[in-house]
Amino acid sequence: MPDPLVVPTAAGLYCPAGDFHIDPWRPVPTALITHGHGDHARFGHERYFAARPGLGILRKRLGDVRVDGLEYGETLRLGRATVSFHPAGHVLGSAQVRIEADGTTWVVSGDYKRDPDPTCAPFEVVPCDTFISEATFALPIYRWRPTAEVVGEIWDWWQSNARAGVTSVLGCYALGKAQRVLAELLRVTDRPVYVHGAVAALTDVYRAAGVAMVPTLPIEKDRKDYAGELIVAPPGADATPWMRRFGKTSTGFCSGWMRVRGNRRRRGYDRGFVLSDHADWPSLLRTIRETGATRALLTHGHSDVLVRYLREQGIEAGALETAFGGEEGAADAGAAGAPAGDADRIPGMRAQPT
């Protein structure tokens, strides 16, 4: 068997053939970044490569860094390796990394989903020998309903609250989920939505990329009455004095973790809306099968369950230790009960020195 193209190290996933890391969590000379969430795109690397549609997000989050953008499918030679980025369907500019070297092909998925999303390019199946996949929602209980149904629920909740003179405050991750909700709401309304400053900054990047969304307005410092309005804010904002300006509120949260009712109760939300930017259980199985990979290596999430299932199906499978979070970021995923991922490790795939 040829040497692995990707190995875990103390700095992150490393490709010896190309002398680069993928989404490293410690500073490295060359980093290939799958997308802009903070557990994948970190400050301090000497040089960054990413899919061109995601450059606006990276520059917004990382500032003045040396970053080169590649179009989806465009190839780049690094050492003995030929690499390219391919749509992951996760958030704007998200990408899988295809690596070809020494007669074999590996794909690192980053985070991905298979459901349609008007804010980013759809997932592309990339044939490979080894597929490194996330496993955030790798339990059979996690199965997503059509997005239109969930958006309809959000609309009905908002309108019910408006009739009662109540402000609706919807928790959404500031990058990706918030913009997806704002875009999907165009199915039912063109009414403006008020957004938290952290959401507004990233929504501007999406608009600059040509993504159509409902109109958004900033929270007005001196306004006292928001009854009947919809406010979109990042998780955690509901536990701050910032919420006091809205008077009587009903709170909701958009996340795949809301599939388990206990998560909503523990976090104190009035409503939970099951909407995820990650693949559900059927989509994980479908994707691994469609790549044609004979080996699947799994990162963050319920990797132990998926490893066992894949092995029962005759697919070589194991887990890689990474510092990636759940949906979206380790703190929120941990609060919702996401495991660290302690599946059996593939022999020879233990972490290597930096």
C-alpha positions in Angstrom: 0.0 0.0 0.0 1.4 3.5 -0.9 2.2 5.9 1.9 -0.8 8.0 3.0 -1.2 11.3 1.3 -2.6 12.9 4.4 -1.5 12.3 8.0 -2.5 13.9 11.3 0.1 16.0 13.0 0.3 18.3 16.0 -0.4 21.2 13.7 -3.2 19.6 11.7 -3.7 17.4 8.7 -0.5 17.3 6.6 0.3 16.2 3.1 4.0 15.0 2.9 3.9 14.8 -0.9 3.0 18.4 -1.2 4.5 19.8 2.1 1.3 21.6 3.0 -1.4 21.4 5.7 -5.2 21.4 5.3 -7.1 23.6 7.8 -4.2 23.5 10.3 -4.9 24.7 13.9 -1.3 25.8 14.5 0.8 28.2 12.3 2.4 26.5 9.3 4.2 27.6 6.1 1.5 26.6 3.7 -2.2 26.1 4.5 -5.0 25.0 2.2 -8.3 26.2 3.7 -11.6 24.5 3.1 -13.9 27.3 4.4 -14.0 30.3 6.7 -15.4 28.9 10.0 -13.0 29.6 12.8 -12.1 26.0 13.5 -10.9 25.6 9.9 -9.5 29.0 9.0 -7.0 30.3 11.6 -4.7 33.2 11.7 -0.9 32.9 11.6 0.0 30.8 8.5 2.7 32.2 6.1 0.6 31.4 3.0 -3.0 30.5 2.4 -4.7 28.8 -0.6 -8.5 28.6 -0.9 -11.3 28.5 -3.4 -11.8 31.9 -5.0 -15.5 32.3 -4.0 -14.4 32.1 -0.3 -11.7 34.8 -0.4 -14.1 37.5 0.8 -15.0 35.6 3.9 -11.3 34.7 4.7 -10.2 38.3 4.3 -13.1 39.5 6.4 -12.2 37.1 9.2 -8.4 37.0 9.0 -7.5 40.5 7.8 -4.4 41.1 5.7 -3.0 37.7 5.1 -1.3 36.2 2.0 -4.0 34.2 0.4 -4.2 32.9 -3.2 -7.6 31.9 -4.7 -8.2 29.0 -7.1 -11.3 28.6 -9.1 -13.2 25.4 -8.4 -11.5 22.6 -10.4 -8.4 24.6 -11.2 -5.2 22.6 -10.4 -2.1 23.6 -8.5 1.2 21.7 -8.3 2.8 21.6 -4.8 5.8 19.3 -4.6 4.8 15.9 -5.9 1.1 16.6 -5.4 -1.5 18.1 -7.7 -4.3 19.7 -5.7 -7.6 21.3 -6.6 -10.7 22.7 -4.8 -14.2 21.4 -5.4 -17.6 22.7 -4.0 -18.6 21.3 -0.6 -22.0 23.0 -0.4 -21.4 24.0 3.2 -21.1 27.8 3.2 -20.1 30.5 0.6 -16.7 29.4 -0.9 -16.5 26.1 1.0 -14.5 23.5 -0.7 -13.2 19.9 -0.7 -9.5 19.4 -1.3 -8.5 16.8 -4.0 -5.0 15.6 -3.8 -3.4 13.4 -6.4 0.2 12.0 -5.9 2.1 8.7 -6.2 -0.6 7.1 -8.2 -3.5 7.6 -5.7 -6.2 10.2 -5.1 -7.4 11.5 -1.7 -10.2 14.0 -1.0 -10.5 15.9 2.2 -14.1 17.0 2.5 -13.9 19.8 5.1 -17.5 20.3 6.2 -20.2 19.7 3.6 -23.9 19.1 3.0 -26.0 17.7 0.1 -29.1 19.8 0.6 -29.8 22.7 -1.9 -28.6 26.1 -0.6 -29.1 29.3 -2.6 -26.0 30.9 -0.9 -23.3 28.6 -2.2 -22.3 26.2 -4.9 -23.7 22.7 -4.6 -21.6 19.8 -3.4 -19.7 18.0 -6.1 -18.9 14.3 -5.9 -15.2 13.8 -6.4 -14.1 10.2 -7.1 -11.2 9.1 -5.0 -9.4 6.2 -3.4 -9.5 7.6 0.2 -12.2 10.0 1.4 -11.6 12.1 4.6 -15.1 13.0 5.7 -16.6 14.9 8.6 -19.0 13.0 10.8 -20.7 15.8 12.7 -24.2 14.2 12.5 -23.3 10.6 11.9 -26.1 9.0 13.8 -29.3 7.5 12.2 -31.5 9.9 14.1 -30.1 12.9 12.1 -32.2 13.1 9.0 -33.1 16.5 7.6 -36.5 17.5 6.3 -36.8 19.7 3.1 -35.6 23.2 3.8 -38.8 24.8 2.5 -40.7 23.1 5.3 -38.4 24.4 8.0 -38.5 27.9 6.5 -42.2 27.7 6.5 -42.1 26.9 10.2 -39.9 29.9 10.9 -42.3 32.2 9.0 -45.3 30.9 10.8 -43.5 31.4 14.2 -42.6 34.9 13.3 -46.1 35.8 12.1 -47.7 34.2 15.2 -45.4 36.3 17.4 -46.1 39.4 15.4 -49.9 39.0 15.9 -49.2 38.7 19.7 -47.0 41.8 19.7 -43.9 39.8 20.5 -40.4 40.2 19.0 -38.9 37.0 17.4 -35.2 36.5 18.1 -33.7 33.7 15.9 -30.3 32.4 16.8 -28.2 31.5 13.8 -24.5 31.0 13.3 -23.1 34.3 12.0 -21.4 32.7 9.0 -23.4 30.5 6.7 -26.6 29.7 8.7 -27.8 33.3 9.1 -27.3 34.1 5.4 -29.0 30.8 4.3 -32.0 31.7 6.4 -32.1 35.2 5.0 -31.9 33.8 1.5 -34.5 31.1 2.1 -37.0 33.6 3.5 -37.3 35.1 0.0 -39.5 32.1 -0.6 -42.2 33.7 1.6 -41.5 37.4 2.1 -39.5 40.5 1.1 -40.0 42.0 4.6 -36.9 43.4 6.2 -35.1 41.5 9.0 -33.0 43.1 11.7 -29.6 41.6 12.2 -26.9 41.7 14.9 -23.7 43.4 14.0 -21.8 40.1 13.8 -24.3 38.8 11.3 -24.4 42.1 9.3 -20.7 42.1 8.6 -20.7 38.7 7.0 -24.0 39.2 5.2 -22.4 42.2 3.4 -19.8 39.8 2.1 -22.5 37.5 0.8 -24.3 40.4 -0.9 -21.1 41.5 -2.6 -20.8 37.9 -4.0 -24.3 38.3 -5.5 -26.3 36.2 -3.1 -30.0 37.3 -3.0 -31.5 37.7 0.5 -34.3 39.5 2.2 -33.5 43.2 3.1 -31.6 43.5 6.4 -31.5 46.4 8.8 -29.1 47.1 11.7 -30.3 47.2 15.3 -31.0 50.8 16.1 -29.4 51.9 19.3 -32.2 54.2 20.5 -35.2 52.2 19.2 -37.3 50.7 22.0 -40.1 48.9 20.2 -39.3 45.9 18.0 -42.7 44.1 18.5 -43.5 42.0 15.5 -40.1 42.1 14.0 -37.6 39.3 13.3 -34.1 39.6 14.8 -31.3 37.3 13.6 -28.4 37.0 16.0 -25.5 34.7 16.7 -25.9 32.1 19.5 -25.0 33.5 22.9 -26.4 37.0 22.2 -29.6 36.0 23.9 -27.8 35.7 27.2 -26.5 39.3 27.1 -27.9 42.7 28.1 -28.2 43.3 24.3 -31.5 41.4 24.5 -33.2 43.9 26.9 -34.0 46.4 24.1 -36.5 44.1 22.5 -39.1 43.9 25.2 -41.2 40.7 25.2 -39.5 38.1 23.0 -39.8 34.6 21.7 -36.5 32.9 21.0 -35.7 30.3 18.4 -32.5 28.5 17.3 -31.6 27.0 13.9 -29.3 24.0 14.1 -29.1 20.3 13.3 -28.8 19.8 17.0 -32.4 20.8 17.4 -33.3 17.4 16.0 -33.0 16.3 19.7 -35.6 18.1 21.7 -33.6 18.0 24.9 -31.0 20.2 23.3 -33.6 23.0 22.8 -34.7 22.7 26.4 -31.2 22.7 27.9 -30.4 25.8 25.9 -33.6 27.6 26.9 -35.0 28.3 23.5 -38.8 28.6 22.9 -38.5 27.0 19.5 -35.9 24.8 17.7 -35.7 24.7 13.9 -33.8 21.7 12.5 -31.7 23.3 9.7 -28.1 22.2 9.3 -25.2 23.1 7.0 -23.8 19.6 7.5 -24.6 16.3 5.9 -27.2 14.1 7.7 -26.8 10.3 8.2 -28.2 9.3 4.8 -26.1 11.9 3.0 -22.9 10.8 4.7 -23.5 7.2 3.6 -24.5 8.3 0.1 -21.5 10.5 -0.3 -19.0 7.9 0.8 -20.6 5.4 -1.6 -20.7 7.8 -4.5 -17.0 8.8 -4.2 -16.1 5.1 -4.9 -13.5 5.3 -2.1 -12.3 2.0 -0.7 -11.2 3.7 2.6 -13.0 6.4 4.6 -11.3 8.4 7.4 -13.5 10.4 9.6 -13.0 13.6 11.5 -15.0 15.4 14.3 -18.4 14.2 15.3 -20.0 10.8 15.9 -17.1 9.1 14.0 -17.2 5.9 16.1 -20.7 5.0 15.0 -20.0 5.6 11.4 -16.7 3.7 11.5 -18.4 0.6 12.8 -21.2 0.9 10.2 -18.8 1.3 7.3 -16.7 -1.7 8.4 -19.8 -3.8 8.5 -20.4 -2.7 4.9 -16.9 -3.9 3.9 -15.3 -0.4 3.7 -12.0 0.2 5.4 -12.7 2.9 7.9 -11.1 4.7 10.8 -10.9 8.1 12.5 -8.5 11.0 12.6 -7.9 13.2 15.6 -8.5 16.8 14.7 -9.3 20.1 16.5 -12.3 20.8 14.3 -15.6 21.6 16.0 -19.2 20.6 15.3 -21.9 22.9 14.0 -20.4 25.6 13.9 -17.5 25.5 16.2 -16.5 23.4 19.2 -18.1 25.5 21.9 -21.6 25.3 20.5 -21.3 21.7 19.4 -20.1 20.7 22.8 -23.0 22.4 24.5 -25.3 20.4 22.3 -23.7 17.1 23.2 -21.4 16.4 20.2 -18.8 13.8 21.0 -15.1 14.3 20.5 -14.9 11.3 18.2 -13.1 8.4 19.8 -13.4 5.7 17.1 -10.7 3.1 16.5 -7.8 4.7 14.7 -6.5 3.3 11.4 -3.1 1.6 11.9 -0.3 4.0 10.9 -2.6 7.0 11.1 -1.6 8.3 14.5 -0.5 11.9 14.9 2.9 12.6 13.6 5.4 15.2 14.9 5.0 18.7 13.4 
